[in-house]
């Protein structure tokens, strides 16, 4: 099955692109709460402004046509390369399927903003986060409880009352602090 951008005749409601763009912004905010160091804001219907430590760019939101399902797939990326990250119900306009682990790949459609190796790392982290459990260790900088997984021993999350404050790559010792990005999105004080 191949999904393609919807033709104008397939979209009867002019507010659909606006709603889809706000949903994409919400999903990126979920990723930031889970520790991904990204800033994103709604710019206009179909456009999301994104910043990372590498730079900033404007990404497009696409409404895709799926002739086999009663859902509206939503993608994020560039005109020549985009990734499906969610599906919304055509009646209620609510999210019926979300793929947070696909958002890093959508951002990697511009490798100057998210290089492929970072997209791989963030996709894995977002995918394993639900399986993490407290390791019984407190982390000092940033402060929080370390959460680990047997399925992925190289990734651990520092969790506090506001979300994932940082990710620790236990294989390399690298700490990625997300608090700056979360503060920019008003997800933590």
Secondary structure, 3 states (H helix, E strand, C coil): CCCEECCHHHCCCCCHHHHHHHHHHHHHHHHHHCCCCCEEEEEECCEEEEEECCEEEEEEEEEEECCCCCCEEEEEEECCEEEEEEEECCCCCCEEEECHHHHHHHHCCCCCCCCHHHHHHHHHHHHHHHHCEEEEEEECCCCEEEEECCCCCCEEEEEECCEEEEEEECCCCCEEECHHHHHHCCCCC
